[in-house]
Amino acid sequence: MKNRFILSTLITILTFNVSFSQKDGISSSAEKKYDNLSYVATTKELLKLVENGNKTPEVYKKLANAYYFNTQMEEASKWYGELFKLDAVVEYEYYYRYAMSLKAIGDYERANANMKKFATLKPEDSRAILFSKSPNYLETIEALSGDFELENLDFNSRFSDFGTSFYKDGIVFASSRGDGKLYKWNEQPFLDLYFISNEDNTAKPFSSTLNTKFHESSTTFTQDGNTMYFTRNNYYKGKVRKSDEKVNGLKIFKAEFINGAWTNITSMPFNNDDYNVAHPALNLDESRLYFASDMPGTQGKSDIYYVDILEDGSYGDPVNLGSKINTEGRENFPYISNNGTLYFSSDGHQGLGGLDVFMTKLDDVTQTVTNLGKPINSSRDDFEFIIDEFSNEGYLTSNRYNGKGDDDIYRFSRSFCTQLVSGTTVNKNTNAIIPYASVVVINEKGIEVQNLTSDQNGSFSYEGPCTKQKYNIIASKDGFIQSDQTFVVNPSKREDVVLKLNLTPETTKPADVGRDLVEVLDLNPIYFDFDKSNIRPDAEVELWKVINYMKKYPTIRIDVQSHTDSRASDDYNWALSNRRNVSTKQYIIEKGGISPDRLEGRGYGETMLVNRCSNGVKCSEDEHDWNRRSNFIVINR
């Protein structure tokens, strides 16, 4: 499986693979195996050192890394854990790797704790920023899940099978099922290309002229089937080339189908011995070739680029897709579907663990990136997603648990409908367009399902599920009071939802001390059910207004005041109001990521009723409801 992963880890290895001497507890033999990327052999030797008492930070680092780079995450998490028990000074990246290995085994609580430490150490890192912006990412992904059905295919072997491309009446994929020489990284045979037709379940070598003793993988074909681009080790015309660091990297090659054979193999002009270029993908009109690379200028460990394919057959200069798509993690395996959607895999955007599959519309100027949710994504690596948008069928590669081999290929079908939601952000007083406003969509469970930015024309849009549900949409921008609106998706009508979000210019910045946020934000106090302290769905909408306000003004502090109605004893109501106070503040802290020291407050029992419903007064249930509340006062800034 590490065969397909080499692009995304080479730069990490070169960055952190500092030389250690015998005094650090690592033998020269283990050192050499690690430097040569022989990770299976490395783990065997380092485990012996640990058994003999050599438990230094350097031994634990390399042992954990060797498992991590081979995606043996259970073992990686174990040894990163042992490393951190030593309280040694480690590079910030180790917190990230430990978090990723914990995600892979489903331990999200500890994973998130280590991501918080990573974000503290490296706050400017895009991975840290994305994590801090989306503390509820698991709930968001859950809300996006459920549109796909997956099937593990019979032709998968016990080795690595991955990287499908549509070709004629079947698919081309890469596999290490062959009987060639072993790859020292994972001690599996080198990858070759195979073909399997829709009518025959037997995998056959794709081409004797393309398959070599080195790796071949990740193909893309022109629609006429006569030109292909593929990934191969830096091996061309019988010669092996290496970088200045003596690494045999990856390059993209082009081949043509002439007289029944693949020939005219040429190296792409943007290849280079000193960096990797891999995972090619053509757009629909074949005017651009997308790929992944760690070339100079890359933001992370690997970024997605494209080159224009010019009319004369030459290629333009590589163009980085930018920071909305690329992170300081790994972005790999781009695929352009037949409706212009870019799918790619990333471990930098918020996901379930390892590589997750994400999507964005190429014509979307805001470049909104959306996680595909479960079951496409899992806690392990999920990648090489391809789909026919018309048949809603496609293929995915994953090394998730309960597979047949190392990486497995899954066929999927998508059976769902989508609902277009669009709108405009405008100035309420003048009706003038407000560009680049933040737009957040929250479902009826209080889960954030979309986080958008209106474009230069104040427009925003997204396609969501058409299951019947009520949503709240909140728009905000500096200098304006945020606006919220409720809308309902009704699958029986299947009408597009068109919204107009009116933001009112602020007259005060921020609210004066002592002001109730009800006045400032047009906020409703949050209400509780009788004898309950849990947060109701309608209350979550109001709490998100408070959260967004506190994020906008990071110096203010809030006094949360919680109350009950007059029923039950005074002592009981004091205790109940304090439970409501705790649950209110806990929601703001845990869901919104607000620091606890910015919140004060307590319960007031039944001492601050808002109407006549005191002890002994007969009132309706609705009248009592007004008293079961929490409200919010600005106490300083």
GISUL-V909571 format. One record per residue. N is the residue number from 1. RES is the residue in three letters. PSI is psi in degrees with one decimal (NA if undefined). OMEGA is omega in degrees with one decimal (* if undefined). BURIAL is # if it has 24 or more other C-alpha atoms within 12 Angstrom, else .. Layout:
BEGIN
N RES PSI OMEGA BURIAL
N RES PSI OMEGA BURIAL
END
This chain:
BEGIN
1 MET -34.2 179.5 #
2 LYS -18.1 175.6 #
3 ASN -48.6 -175.3 #
4 ARG -9.0 -171.8 #
5 PHE -2.4 -169.3 #
6 ILE -36.1 -179.2 #
7 LEU -43.8 -172.6 #
8 SER -9.9 -178.3 #
9 THR -17.4 -176.3 #
10 LEU -44.9 -177.6 #
11 ILE -34.0 176.9 #
12 THR -44.1 -179.2 #
13 ILE -45.2 -177.3 #
14 LEU -29.2 -179.0 #
15 THR -40.9 -171.5 .
16 PHE -1.8 -175.0 .
17 ASN 62.3 177.5 #
18 VAL 157.0 -175.1 .
19 SER 134.2 177.2 .
20 PHE 147.8 -179.3 #
21 SER 174.2 -179.1 .
22 GLN -31.3 -178.7 .
23 LYS -18.0 177.1 .
24 ASP 2.3 176.9 .
25 GLY 1.1 -177.7 #
26 ILE 127.4 179.9 #
27 SER 157.0 178.6 #
28 SER -30.6 178.7 .
29 SER -46.5 178.0 .
30 ALA -38.7 177.7 #
31 GLU -45.0 -178.2 #
32 LYS -43.2 178.9 #
33 LYS -40.7 179.7 #
34 TYR -45.7 -179.8 #
35 ASP -29.3 179.1 #
36 ASN 9.4 177.0 #
37 LEU 23.4 177.7 #
38 SER 77.3 -166.6 #
39 TYR -31.8 177.0 #
40 VAL -47.8 178.5 #
41 ALA -34.7 179.3 #
42 THR -47.1 -177.5 #
43 THR -39.1 179.3 #
44 LYS -43.4 -176.7 .
45 GLU -39.3 -179.4 #
46 LEU -33.4 176.9 #
47 LEU -36.0 176.9 #
48 LYS -38.6 178.2 .
49 LEU -42.0 179.3 #
50 VAL -42.7 179.2 #
51 GLU -30.4 -179.1 .
52 ASN 8.0 174.3 .
53 GLY 2.2 178.4 .
54 ASN 84.6 -174.4 .
55 LYS 55.0 179.8 #
56 THR 161.0 176.5 #
57 PRO -36.6 -177.2 #
58 GLU -37.8 177.2 #
59 VAL -46.5 -179.2 #
60 TYR -39.2 179.3 #
61 LYS -52.2 -175.0 #
62 LYS -33.8 177.4 #
63 LEU -47.6 178.4 #
64 ALA -42.8 179.6 #
65 ASN -41.0 -178.6 #
66 ALA -41.9 175.8 #
67 TYR -40.1 -177.7 #
68 TYR -46.1 -177.7 #
69 PHE -21.3 174.6 #
70 ASN 12.1 179.6 #
71 THR 36.3 169.6 #
72 GLN 77.3 -164.5 #
73 MET -28.1 176.6 #
74 GLU -47.7 179.4 #
75 GLU -38.5 179.3 #
76 ALA -46.2 -179.3 #
77 SER -36.2 179.1 #
78 LYS -47.0 -173.1 #
79 TRP -28.8 169.7 #
80 TYR -37.6 176.4 #
81 GLY -42.3 177.4 #
82 GLU -37.1 178.0 #
83 LEU -46.9 -176.2 #
84 PHE -21.2 175.0 #
85 LYS -23.1 -178.9 .
86 LEU -11.5 -177.1 .
87 ASP 33.5 178.2 .
88 ALA 157.6 174.9 .
89 VAL 122.0 -178.7 .
90 VAL 157.0 176.8 .
91 GLU 149.5 -176.4 .
92 TYR -27.9 -176.6 #
93 GLU -24.5 -180.0 #
94 TYR -31.4 174.0 #
95 TYR -38.5 179.5 #
96 TYR -46.1 -179.9 #
97 ARG -40.1 178.2 #
98 TYR -42.0 178.3 #
99 ALA -43.1 -179.0 #
100 MET -39.2 179.5 #
101 SER -32.7 176.6 #
102 LEU -38.0 175.0 #
103 LYS -40.7 -176.2 #
104 ALA -27.3 178.5 #
105 ILE 9.2 174.5 #
106 GLY 10.4 -179.6 #
107 ASP 75.3 -174.1 .
108 TYR -28.6 -179.2 #
109 GLU -49.6 178.5 .
110 ARG -32.9 177.1 .
111 ALA -46.2 -179.7 #
112 ASN -35.3 177.6 #
113 ALA -40.1 178.7 .
114 ASN -31.6 174.5 #
115 MET -34.2 176.7 #
116 LYS -40.6 176.5 #
117 LYS -41.6 177.2 #
118 PHE -44.2 -179.1 #
119 ALA -32.7 177.7 #
120 THR -40.4 -178.8 .
121 LEU -31.2 -174.5 .
122 LYS 63.2 -172.6 .
123 PRO -24.3 -178.8 .
124 GLU -7.9 178.7 .
125 ASP 135.0 -177.2 #
126 SER -32.7 178.1 #
127 ARG -38.0 177.2 #
128 ALA -41.0 -179.6 #
129 ILE -46.1 -179.6 #
130 LEU -37.3 178.1 #
131 PHE -43.6 -178.1 #
132 SER -32.0 -179.7 #
133 LYS -20.8 -174.5 #
134 SER 66.1 -179.3 #
135 PRO -21.3 -178.6 #
136 ASN 32.3 -172.9 #
137 TYR -32.5 179.9 #
138 LEU -40.3 178.8 #
139 GLU -37.3 177.8 #
140 THR -44.9 179.2 #
141 ILE -39.2 178.4 #
142 GLU -40.2 179.9 #
143 ALA -23.0 -179.6 #
144 LEU 2.2 -171.1 #
145 SER 161.8 166.0 #
146 GLY 4.5 -174.9 .
147 ASP -5.5 -171.1 #
148 PHE 149.9 169.9 #
149 GLU 129.9 -175.0 .
150 LEU 148.3 177.1 #
151 GLU 121.8 175.2 #
152 ASN 127.9 -169.6 #
153 LEU 149.0 -175.1 #
154 ASP -28.2 -173.8 .
155 PHE -3.1 177.4 #
156 ASN 141.7 -179.7 #
157 SER -177.6 177.4 #
158 ARG -3.7 179.4 .
159 PHE -157.2 -179.8 #
160 SER 121.8 174.7 #
161 ASP 121.4 -173.8 #
162 PHE 173.3 166.0 #
163 GLY 61.0 -176.8 #
164 THR 149.7 169.7 #
165 SER 140.2 173.1 #
166 PHE 132.6 177.8 #
167 TYR 117.0 -179.8 #
168 LYS -120.3 -176.2 .
169 ASP 28.0 -178.8 .
170 GLY -148.9 -179.9 #
171 ILE 150.9 170.0 #
172 VAL 138.0 179.1 #
173 PHE 168.8 178.4 #
174 ALA 146.4 179.8 #
175 SER 148.5 174.3 #
176 SER 27.7 -178.4 #
177 ARG -4.1 -175.6 #
178 GLY -176.9 -177.9 #
179 ASP 25.5 178.8 .
180 GLY -170.0 -178.4 .
181 LYS 155.1 -175.2 .
182 LEU 145.3 177.0 .
183 TYR 124.0 -170.5 #
184 LYS -23.8 -178.9 .
185 TRP -51.4 -176.0 #
186 ASN 5.9 178.3 #
187 GLU 38.4 169.9 #
188 GLN 158.8 176.5 #
189 PRO 156.2 176.1 #
190 PHE 155.3 -177.6 #
191 LEU 141.1 168.8 #
192 ASP 165.8 176.8 #
193 LEU 138.4 179.8 #
194 TYR 160.0 177.9 #
195 PHE 140.6 173.9 #
196 ILE 129.4 -178.1 #
197 SER 164.1 178.8 .
198 ASN -22.2 -176.6 .
199 GLU -17.5 -173.9 .
200 ASP 129.7 -176.2 .
201 ASN 20.1 -178.1 .
202 THR 123.4 178.7 .
203 ALA 130.4 -179.1 #
204 LYS 144.5 176.4 #
205 PRO 135.5 -172.9 #
206 PHE -43.5 -176.7 #
207 SER 127.6 178.2 .
208 SER -23.3 179.1 .
209 THR -23.6 179.9 .
210 LEU -39.5 -178.8 #
211 ASN 129.7 179.8 #
212 THR -170.7 178.2 #
213 LYS -4.1 176.8 #
214 PHE -174.7 -176.8 #
215 HIS 136.0 164.3 #
216 GLU 137.1 -178.9 #
217 SER -179.1 168.5 #
218 SER 83.4 -176.8 #
219 THR 160.0 168.1 #
220 THR 145.0 -172.5 #
221 PHE 147.5 169.7 #
222 THR 160.7 -174.0 #
223 GLN -27.1 177.4 .
224 ASP -5.5 177.2 .
225 GLY 10.4 -174.6 #
226 ASN -5.1 177.4 .
227 THR 137.5 177.4 #
228 MET 153.4 171.2 #
229 TYR 140.5 -178.8 #
230 PHE 164.0 179.5 #
231 THR 138.2 175.9 #
232 ARG 155.6 168.6 #
233 ASN 161.8 -179.5 #
234 ASN 74.1 -176.8 #
235 TYR 113.4 -171.3 #
236 TYR 128.8 179.7 #
237 LYS 42.2 174.7 .
238 GLY 6.4 -177.9 .
239 LYS 137.4 175.9 .
240 VAL 129.4 177.9 .
241 ARG 148.5 -179.2 #
242 LYS 161.1 178.2 .
243 SER 177.1 176.6 .
244 ASP -24.6 178.2 .
245 GLU 11.2 176.9 .
246 LYS 32.3 177.5 .
247 VAL 130.7 175.3 #
248 ASN 100.0 -172.0 #
249 GLY -156.3 -175.9 #
250 LEU 146.4 176.9 #
251 LYS 161.2 174.4 #
252 ILE 134.0 178.8 #
253 PHE 156.2 177.6 #
254 LYS 141.7 176.8 #
255 ALA 154.5 -180.0 #
256 GLU 144.5 179.8 #
257 PHE 108.6 -175.9 .
258 ILE 127.2 177.8 .
259 ASN 42.1 173.5 .
260 GLY 12.1 -179.3 .
261 ALA 151.1 175.7 .
262 TRP 125.2 -174.2 #
263 THR -170.9 -179.9 .
264 ASN 48.7 179.0 .
265 ILE 122.4 -178.6 #
266 THR 148.1 177.8 #
267 SER 137.9 -179.4 #
268 MET 142.8 -175.8 #
269 PRO -17.4 179.9 .
270 PHE 4.9 172.2 #
271 ASN 158.9 178.9 #
272 ASN 142.6 -179.2 #
273 ASP -23.6 -171.6 #
274 ASP 2.9 172.3 #
275 TYR 168.1 -175.4 #
276 ASN 143.1 173.3 #
277 VAL 125.8 -171.6 #
278 ALA 174.5 171.4 #
279 HIS 61.6 -177.5 #
280 PRO 151.8 176.4 #
281 ALA 128.4 178.1 #
282 LEU 144.9 171.4 #
283 ASN 177.5 -168.3 #
284 LEU -43.1 -179.3 .
285 ASP 8.5 174.2 .
286 GLU 29.5 178.1 #
287 SER -10.6 179.6 .
288 ARG 145.9 174.4 #
289 LEU 118.1 177.8 #
290 TYR 152.4 180.0 #
291 PHE 173.2 176.2 #
292 ALA 147.1 -178.3 #
293 SER 158.6 171.0 #
294 ASP 31.6 -179.4 #
295 MET 162.7 176.8 #
296 PRO 137.2 -175.8 .
297 GLY -8.2 177.4 .
298 THR 135.8 -178.3 #
299 GLN -38.6 -175.3 #
300 GLY -147.8 179.7 #
301 LYS -29.6 168.5 #
302 SER 139.9 -179.0 #
303 ASP 163.4 174.2 #
304 ILE 133.2 -179.6 #
305 TYR 171.9 166.6 #
306 TYR 157.6 168.9 #
307 VAL 144.9 173.0 #
308 ASP 137.9 173.5 #
309 ILE 111.2 -172.7 .
310 LEU 163.5 -174.3 .
311 GLU -30.1 -179.5 .
312 ASP 5.4 178.9 .
313 GLY -3.1 177.4 .
314 SER 178.0 -173.7 .
315 TYR 143.0 175.7 .
316 GLY -175.7 179.0 .
317 ASP 149.1 177.8 .
318 PRO 136.6 178.6 #
319 VAL 123.6 178.2 #
320 ASN 136.5 -178.1 #
321 LEU -7.6 171.6 #
322 GLY 174.2 -169.8 .
323 SER -14.1 175.9 #
324 LYS -31.2 -178.8 #
325 ILE -47.4 -178.0 #
326 ASN 140.7 179.1 #
327 THR -173.5 175.1 #
328 GLU 7.7 171.5 #
329 GLY -140.6 -177.1 #
330 ARG 122.0 169.4 #
331 GLU 121.8 -172.9 #
332 ASN 173.9 168.1 #
333 PHE 59.0 176.0 #
334 PRO 151.0 174.3 #
335 TYR 131.2 179.2 #
336 ILE 117.5 -177.0 #
337 SER 174.9 -176.3 #
338 ASN 14.7 167.3 #
339 ASN 17.3 175.2 .
340 GLY 20.7 177.1 .
341 THR 132.3 173.6 #
342 LEU 120.2 172.0 #
343 TYR 142.1 178.0 #
344 PHE 166.9 178.4 #
345 SER 145.2 -176.2 #
346 SER 147.7 168.1 #
347 ASP 7.3 177.8 #
348 GLY -37.9 172.7 #
349 HIS 160.7 -174.5 #
350 GLN 121.7 -177.0 #
351 GLY -172.9 -176.3 #
352 LEU -12.9 -179.2 #
353 GLY 145.2 -177.8 #
354 GLY -146.7 175.2 #
355 LEU 129.5 170.6 #
356 ASP 157.1 177.2 #
357 VAL 133.4 180.0 #
358 PHE 165.3 178.5 #
359 MET 153.7 171.3 #
360 THR 148.1 177.1 #
361 LYS 130.3 -178.2 #
362 LEU -25.9 179.8 #
363 ASP 8.0 178.4 .
364 ASP 110.4 -176.0 #
365 VAL -23.4 178.6 #
366 THR -12.4 178.5 #
367 GLN 50.6 177.4 #
368 THR 125.1 -178.0 #
369 VAL 127.5 -176.0 #
370 THR 130.9 174.2 #
371 ASN 137.1 -178.2 #
372 LEU -8.8 177.0 #
373 GLY -174.7 177.4 #
374 LYS 153.0 1.3 #
375 PRO 2.3 177.4 #
376 ILE -43.1 -179.6 #
377 ASN 149.2 -179.2 #
378 SER -172.5 178.5 #
379 SER -8.2 -179.6 #
380 ARG -163.1 -178.6 #
381 ASP 127.2 177.9 #
382 ASP 123.4 -168.9 #
383 PHE -179.4 -178.9 #
384 GLU 51.8 177.1 #
385 PHE 125.7 173.4 #
386 ILE 147.4 -176.2 #
387 ILE 143.9 166.0 #
388 ASP 109.7 -174.0 #
389 GLU -18.4 -178.6 .
390 PHE -41.0 177.5 .
391 SER -13.2 -177.2 .
392 ASN 36.3 176.6 .
393 GLU 152.9 -179.9 #
394 GLY -161.8 -175.1 #
395 TYR 153.6 -179.5 #
396 LEU 146.2 172.3 #
397 THR 141.2 179.9 #
398 SER 149.7 171.9 #
399 ASN 30.6 -178.9 #
400 ARG 166.1 -178.1 #
401 TYR 155.0 177.7 .
402 ASN 23.8 172.6 .
403 GLY 178.6 -178.8 #
404 LYS -25.3 -177.5 .
405 GLY -142.1 -178.9 #
406 ASP -81.1 164.8 #
407 ASP 139.5 176.4 #
408 ASP 151.8 174.7 #
409 ILE 130.8 178.9 #
410 TYR 137.8 170.5 #
411 ARG 143.6 179.9 #
412 PHE 158.8 171.0 #
413 SER 146.1 -179.7 #
414 ARG 119.7 -179.2 #
415 SER 93.4 -179.0 .
416 PHE 164.7 173.4 .
417 CYS 157.3 179.4 .
418 THR 154.8 179.7 .
419 GLN 123.7 178.8 #
420 LEU 125.3 173.9 .
421 VAL 125.1 -179.2 #
422 SER 166.1 179.7 #
423 GLY -174.1 -177.3 #
424 THR 141.2 174.8 #
425 THR 123.0 -175.1 #
426 VAL 161.8 174.7 #
427 ASN 122.2 -175.7 #
428 LYS -33.6 -176.2 .
429 ASN -37.5 -173.6 .
430 THR -10.5 -175.7 .
431 ASN 13.2 178.0 .
432 ALA 147.6 179.2 .
433 ILE 138.0 172.6 #
434 ILE 105.7 -179.1 #
435 PRO 157.1 170.7 #
436 TYR 40.7 173.6 #
437 ALA 150.1 176.3 #
438 SER 133.8 -179.3 #
439 VAL 119.6 -178.4 #
440 VAL 132.8 179.1 #
441 VAL 129.4 -177.5 #
442 ILE 130.6 -179.7 #
443 ASN -179.9 -173.1 #
444 GLU -10.4 174.4 #
445 LYS 2.7 -179.8 .
446 GLY 14.8 -178.2 #
447 ILE 131.3 176.3 #
448 GLU 120.7 -176.8 #
449 VAL -18.5 176.6 #
450 GLN 141.5 174.4 #
451 ASN 104.9 -170.3 #
452 LEU 170.9 171.3 #
453 THR 126.4 177.4 #
454 SER 151.1 -175.5 #
455 ASP -168.6 -176.0 #
456 GLN -17.5 176.5 .
457 ASN 10.2 -179.4 .
458 GLY 10.5 -174.8 #
459 SER 148.7 173.2 #
460 PHE 155.3 177.1 #
461 SER 155.9 172.7 #
462 TYR 159.9 175.4 #
463 GLU 120.9 179.8 #
464 GLY 176.1 178.3 #
465 PRO 150.0 -177.3 #
466 CYS 18.4 173.2 #
467 THR 146.6 -175.3 .
468 LYS 122.9 -178.3 .
469 GLN 152.2 176.4 .
470 LYS 138.2 -178.6 #
471 TYR 154.6 169.7 #
472 ASN 132.3 -178.9 #
473 ILE 130.1 -173.6 #
474 ILE 126.8 176.3 #
475 ALA 141.1 179.9 #
476 SER 152.2 174.7 #
477 LYS 148.0 178.9 #
478 ASP 134.2 178.8 #
479 GLY -2.3 -178.7 .
480 PHE 150.7 170.8 #
481 ILE 130.3 -175.4 #
482 GLN 152.4 -178.6 #
483 SER 139.9 175.6 #
484 ASP 153.3 -177.6 #
485 GLN 145.8 177.3 #
486 THR 138.5 173.7 #
487 PHE 158.1 -177.1 #
488 VAL 132.1 172.4 #
489 VAL 125.9 -178.2 #
490 ASN 104.9 -175.5 .
491 PRO -22.9 -178.9 .
492 SER -25.7 179.6 .
493 LYS -36.0 -179.8 .
494 ARG 40.1 176.9 .
495 GLU 141.1 176.1 .
496 ASP 142.3 177.6 #
497 VAL 120.6 -180.0 #
498 VAL 123.8 -172.9 .
499 LEU 153.7 172.5 #
500 LYS 113.2 -176.9 #
501 LEU 114.1 -176.6 #
502 ASN 119.2 178.2 #
503 LEU 131.6 -178.7 #
504 THR 130.1 177.4 #
505 PRO 140.7 179.9 #
506 GLU 145.9 172.5 .
507 THR -20.4 175.6 .
508 THR 147.2 -177.9 .
509 LYS 113.3 -26.0 .
510 PRO -158.7 -178.5 #
511 ALA 146.6 177.2 #
512 ASP 152.3 176.4 .
513 VAL 136.3 179.1 .
514 GLY -9.8 -179.5 .
515 ARG 142.5 177.1 .
516 ASP 132.8 -179.5 #
517 LEU -14.1 173.6 #
518 VAL -40.7 -179.9 .
519 GLU -41.4 -172.4 .
520 VAL -43.5 -171.6 #
521 LEU 8.8 -171.7 #
522 ASP 46.1 -171.4 .
523 LEU 141.0 170.4 #
524 ASN 136.9 170.6 #
525 PRO 149.5 179.1 #
526 ILE 139.3 -174.6 #
527 TYR 157.1 -177.2 #
528 PHE 152.0 172.7 #
529 ASP 160.0 -178.6 #
530 PHE 126.4 176.8 #
531 ASP 24.3 -179.8 #
532 LYS 154.4 176.2 #
533 SER 3.5 -179.8 #
534 ASN 155.1 -178.1 #
535 ILE 120.7 179.4 #
536 ARG 157.6 178.7 #
537 PRO -39.3 179.6 #
538 ASP -29.9 178.6 #
539 ALA -31.4 -179.5 #
540 GLU -37.2 178.0 #
541 VAL -44.5 -179.4 #
542 GLU -38.5 180.0 #
543 LEU -33.3 177.5 #
544 TRP -28.4 174.0 #
545 LYS -42.3 178.4 #
546 VAL -44.4 -179.8 #
547 ILE -48.5 -179.0 #
548 ASN -37.0 177.4 #
549 TYR -42.6 -179.4 #
550 MET -31.8 175.1 #
551 LYS -35.5 -179.3 #
552 LYS -38.3 179.9 .
553 TYR 85.2 -170.6 .
554 PRO -3.5 -179.8 .
555 THR -14.6 -176.4 .
556 ILE 156.3 174.2 #
557 ARG 152.8 -172.8 #
558 ILE 136.9 172.1 #
559 ASP 114.1 178.9 #
560 VAL 121.4 -178.0 #
561 GLN 122.9 -173.3 #
562 SER 145.9 -170.0 #
563 HIS 165.4 175.3 #
564 THR 172.1 168.8 #
565 ASP -176.4 -171.0 #
566 SER -7.3 -178.8 #
567 ARG 155.2 -174.8 #
568 ALA 173.6 -175.5 .
569 SER 161.4 179.5 .
570 ASP -45.1 -179.1 .
571 ASP -43.7 179.6 .
572 TYR -42.8 -177.6 .
573 ASN -33.1 173.6 #
574 TRP -46.1 -179.2 #
575 ALA -42.0 -179.4 #
576 LEU -42.6 -179.7 #
577 SER -33.5 177.6 #
578 ASN -34.9 173.9 #
579 ARG -40.5 177.2 #
580 ARG -36.7 178.7 #
581 ASN -43.6 179.4 #
582 VAL -46.3 -177.8 #
583 SER -34.9 178.0 #
584 THR -50.7 -179.5 #
585 LYS -37.4 -179.8 #
586 GLN -38.7 178.5 #
587 TYR -46.4 -178.8 #
588 ILE -40.0 -178.4 #
589 ILE -50.1 -172.7 #
590 GLU -44.1 -178.4 .
591 LYS -37.4 -175.5 #
592 GLY -9.7 -179.7 #
593 GLY 26.0 179.5 #
594 ILE 137.5 -179.5 #
595 SER 135.1 -179.4 .
596 PRO -28.7 -177.1 .
597 ASP -0.7 176.6 .
598 ARG 4.9 -178.5 #
599 LEU 134.4 172.6 #
600 GLU 179.9 174.2 #
601 GLY 168.9 -178.7 #
602 ARG 178.5 175.2 #
603 GLY 146.9 -178.6 #
604 TYR 9.1 -179.7 #
605 GLY -132.5 -178.8 #
606 GLU 21.7 -173.2 #
607 THR -11.0 -176.1 #
608 MET 57.7 179.4 #
609 LEU 147.2 -178.2 #
610 VAL -1.9 179.9 .
611 ASN -165.8 -172.2 .
612 ARG -1.9 -166.5 .
613 CYS 61.3 177.9 #
614 SER -176.3 -177.4 #
615 ASN 132.2 175.3 .
616 GLY -6.8 179.4 .
617 VAL 129.3 -179.7 .
618 LYS 121.4 -178.7 .
619 CYS 158.6 175.7 .
620 SER 166.1 178.1 .
621 GLU -37.8 179.3 .
622 ASP -38.8 179.3 .
623 GLU -42.3 176.2 .
624 HIS -34.6 -177.3 #
625 ASP -35.0 -177.6 #
626 TRP -22.6 -177.5 #
627 ASN -19.4 -179.6 #
628 ARG 89.8 -166.1 #
629 ARG 164.0 162.4 #
630 SER 138.1 173.5 #
631 ASN 172.3 -163.6 #
632 PHE 126.2 -177.5 #
633 ILE 133.6 174.5 #
634 VAL 124.0 -176.3 #
635 ILE -25.7 171.2 #
636 ASN 172.9 178.9 .
637 ARG NA * .
END
